[in-house]
Amino acid sequence: MQYWRKFQAAVIFYTCLPWRSQIALDFRGIALYAPLIGILIGGAIAVVDFGLGLLKPAPEFIYLRSLIVILFGLLITGGLHLDGAMDTADGLAVTDPSRRLEVMSDSNTGAFGAMAAIAILLLKVIALAAIKDHRFWILASIWGWARWGQLRAIMAYPYLKAIGKGKFHQEDLHHWQVWLVAILLTMGNFVIGWLYQSIYLAIGLTAIGFSFAWLIGAWFNRQLGGQTGDTYGAIVEWTEALSLVAIAFL
């Protein structure tokens, strides 16, 4: 029952789905379920992608199809992570490090935040359009790894604010859980790779997802000296975007 309460809390917090719970929810440590939520979101948008592919298989439709898929993912999350990426970009644009958290807390979007959002969405759409095969598997895997990066950052780095929307994420979490989730994501990729006889893609997806999820969180930590709720969202968005780009190239 405790795990079910936390899963429901994770769905409510990380998505805009009309989920109504009849029991008291526990939001502490819900980041542990974020990778699972990511897989479900990635799977949901992949279903839409598959349906659009059947409806309009023509190659010239691929960009519109990819745009619809990415925007549908944005709709599911309500732009939660993209908003964090925008605020993080605005904060990092400030030359005075002591003012960065203040700027990130400002609800008004600056020029750098807008440019970051445009860059992220363009990279996702164009990269996804360049990926022809195994799109369902790729979307589900990368969306899961992106949220594992958030989970790792929550456990590995200090939270920079005394209070905030991401503060409670560190409660009721353990380091071993972070690595257990990484192992499960890796095993999932290799099982699917074995079933589809695409073991090299399984290796590539695991290496790319793990690397970007780790490195982006580490980079934000180096720039800010810790993490905030906004950087957690930025880790998710940039991991998704850059992972799709890397897969498109490879």
N, C-alpha and C positions, 0 to 999 in steps of 0.2 A: 504493500500500500504506500509506503514511503517513497519508493522509486516511481510509482505511478503519479503521485502528487508532484514530484519534481519534474517528471516528464511533461505533465500538463502545464506546469508553470513555465517550462522552457518554451513550449509551443506558444503560449500566450505572450511571453516576453519577446521572443525572437521573430515572431510572425504577426501578421494582421488577420490571421484566420479567425472566423467567428466561433471560437472555441469557448464554451461555457462549462465551467466546472461546478459540480454540486458538492464538492468537498473543499476543506481548507487547504490551500496550496502552500508549498514551501519553496521559496525562491533562492534559498541559500545553496550555492554550489551547482546551480543549473547549467553552468558552463560545461560541466561534464557531459551534458546531453546535446550541446551545441553541434558537435560533429554529426550526430545522428540526425538532428534537425537539418543540417546541411545536406546530408545524403537524401533525405526526403524531399527537400526543396529542389535539389539537382535532379532527382528522379521525376518530380512533378513537371518541371520545365522541359525535361527530356521527352516526357509523354506528349506534351504540346508540340515539341519539335518533330516527333515522329508522325503525329497526326497531320501537321502542316506539310511534311514531306510526302505523305500519301496523297494529300489533297492537291498539292502543286509540286510535282517532282522536277519541274524544269530547272536547270542550273541557274538561269537568270533570276529565279525567285529566292536564291539562297541568302542574299543579304537581307531582304525583307523578312524572311523566315527567321534568321538569326536575330534581327532586331526585335521581333515580336517575342521571341523566347527570352531574351535578356530583360526586356521590359516587364514580362510576366513575372520573372524572378524578383524584379524590383517591387512589383505590386504585392507579392506575397510577404516580403519583409517590411513593406511600408517605407522603404528607403532608410531603414535604421542604420545599416552599416555605411551606406553612401553618405549619409549626413555626417557620420563620424569621420569619414575620409575627407570631406570638405572642410570640417572644422580643424582637423589636423593640418591640412595644407595651409590654411590661413594662419595657424599658429606658427608653423615652421617658417613661414615667410617673414616673420618678424625678426629683425636683426638683434633685438635685445632679448636674450634668453629669459630674463626675469618677467617679461610681459607675455610670454607665449601661452601660459595657461589661462591668463585673463582673456586673451584674444580667442582662444579655443572655446571659452565659455560663452562668448557673445553669440546670440542666436542669429545675428545678421551675417549673411554669407558675403565674403569678400571676393575679390577678383581671383585670387589663387585657389580658393575653394571651388569656384565655378569652373575654372580651368581643369582642376583635378577631376571633377565629376565628368566633364566632357571627355577628358583623356581616358578615364576608366571605361566609360560606356563605349567609346569608339574602339578601344583596344579589344574589349570583349566581343563586340559585334563582328568586327573585321576578322579577328582571330578565329572565332567560331565558324564564320563563313568559309574559312580556309580549311577547316577540318571536315573531311568527307565521310570517314568511317568511324564506327564505334562512338558516336556522339553521346548516346545514352550513358554508356559506361564512363566516358570522360567527364561529363557534366556531374554525375553523381559522385565520382571520386574526388574531383577537384573541389567541389562545393563542400565535401566532408573535410578534406585536408585544410582548406582555408579556415574553417572553424576550429580545427585542431591547433592551428597557429594562434588563434585567440586564446584557446584553453592553455596552451603552453605559456603565453605571455602573462596570463593571469597568475600562474603559479611561479614563474621564474623571476618576475620583476616587481619592484615596489609600486604601489598605487600612489599617485602623486597628490591626490586631494583627500582632505579629511573626510569629506562626504562627496557623494556623486552617484550617478546611475550605475557605475561599474564597481563600486566599492564592495557590495555584498557578494560579488562573484567569488571572492577569495575565501569566503566562509564555507566550511564543511567540504573542502577539497584536499586531496593528498597528491603528492608528486607521483606516486606509483600509478595513480589513475591516469595521469597524462600519458605515461608510456604504455600502459595497457591499451588505451585507445589507439595510440600510434601502431601498436602491434596488430590490433584488430583491423585497422584500415589497410595495413600492409598485407595481411593474410587475405582480406577480401579481394584486393587487387590480384593477388597471385592465384586465388581460386578461380576468379573470372578469367584470368589469362590462360589458365590451364584448360578451362572449359572451351574457350574460344581459340585455343592454340595460338595465343598471342602473348607469349611470356615476355617478349621484349617490350611490348607496350605496357605490360604490368610493371616491369622494372622502371620504365620511363615515367609512368604516372606516379609511382611511389617516390622516385628520386626527385622529380620536379615538384610535386606537391609538398613533400617534406622539406625540401631545401628552401623554397620561397616562403613557406609558413614560418620557418625558423628564422631565416635571414631578415625578413621584413620586420618581424617583431624585435629582433636584435638591433636593427638600424634605428627604429623609433626610440628604443631604450637609450641608445647612444646619443641621439639628438636631444632628448628631453630629460634623461636621467631617471626614467621610469615610464609608467603607462597610465592612461586614463581610459574612460569609457569610449572616448572618441578614437583613440589609437587602436582599441580593440576592433572597432568597426573598420578602421583603415586597413588593418592587417587582413581582414576578411576580403575586402574589395580588391586590394592590390595583389593578394595571393591569387584570387580568381583570375584577374586580368592578365597578370604576367605569366601565370601557368598556362593559360590558353594560348598566349603568344608563343611560349616555348614549345608547346605541343604542336602548334601550327607549323613552326619552323622545322621540327624534327619529324 
